[in-house]
Amino acid sequence: MEIVIAGPEHIHFAKTISLTIEESAKDRGTGIARRPQASVKRLIECKKDQLIDLVLDIEKYPEFVPFCLDSHVYEKNKEGSQTLIIADLTIGKGPFKDTYKSDVKFDKENSTIKVTNIGGPLNHLENNWKFIETEGGTEISFDIDFEIENKFLNVLMSKSFEFGLNKIADAFQRRAETLYKSSFKN
């Protein structure tokens, strides 16, 4: 028996399998797995404005965010207390990679960043960042909810999603501590 590693040319198998899973779930009345969603909360030793700047510096993501291969900011505009950004991120590993376009809105008054999908392989993406400065640093809350067009990959992602999100949160925390920890104590 020969073992074949799936590549892009095998996508039709994933679609067939995901449709079969979905039909079976409907027959049982259980529905298909919900969209992957998760939350992370961290206290990071840096000032709130520094951490917000780090998150909004999207073009630097390939330097430190796991699985981020490329990024591009198309637009960055200020409207009152909001900063509006349109950006692409290319995410992947090995032969699998995809680019998605997002609408990023930073609300300075509420210290929040909201990201929504506007193009690419996602049916749905919404992530929210909330920043609260405390005596010990800045508490960040990061919530994400997304759905990939390919239902089979969506099911697979829901199994390992929390692990991946924690790796990303770790990367932001390490980056912030590398850039800002010494200035925080001063």
Rosetta blueprint (number, residue, H / E / L):
1 M L
2 E L
3 I L
4 V L
5 I L
6 A L
7 G L
8 P H
9 E H
10 H H
11 I H
12 H H
13 F H
14 A H
15 K H
16 T H
17 I H
18 S H
19 L H
20 T H
21 I H
22 E H
23 E H
24 S H
25 A H
26 K H
27 D H
28 R H
29 G L
30 T L
31 G L
32 I L
33 A L
34 R L
35 R L
36 P L
37 Q E
38 A E
39 S E
40 V E
41 K E
42 R E
43 L E
44 I E
45 E L
46 C L
47 K L
48 K H
49 D H
50 Q H
51 L H
52 I H
53 D H
54 L H
55 V H
56 L H
57 D L
58 I H
59 E H
60 K H
61 Y H
62 P H
63 E H
64 F L
65 V L
66 P L
67 F L
68 C E
69 L E
70 D E
71 S E
72 H E
73 V E
74 Y E
75 E E
76 K E
77 N E
78 K E
79 E E
80 G L
81 S L
82 Q E
83 T E
84 L E
85 I E
86 I E
87 A E
88 D E
89 L E
90 T E
91 I E
92 G E
93 K E
94 G L
95 P L
96 F E
97 K E
98 D E
99 T E
100 Y E
101 K E
102 S E
103 D E
104 V E
105 K E
106 F E
107 D E
108 K L
109 E L
110 N L
111 S L
112 T E
113 I E
114 K E
115 V E
116 T E
117 N E
118 I E
119 G E
120 G L
121 P L
122 L E
123 N E
124 H E
125 L E
126 E E
127 N E
128 N E
129 W E
130 K E
131 F E
132 I E
133 E E
134 T E
135 E L
136 G L
137 G E
138 T E
139 E E
140 I E
141 S E
142 F E
143 D E
144 I E
145 D E
146 F E
147 E E
148 I E
149 E L
150 N L
151 K H
152 F H
153 L H
154 N H
155 V H
156 L H
157 M H
158 S H
159 K H
160 S H
161 F H
162 E H
163 F H
164 G H
165 L H
166 N H
167 K H
168 I H
169 A H
170 D H
171 A H
172 F H
173 Q H
174 R H
175 R H
176 A H
177 E H
178 T H
179 L H
180 Y H
181 K H
182 S H
183 S H
184 F H
185 K L
186 N L
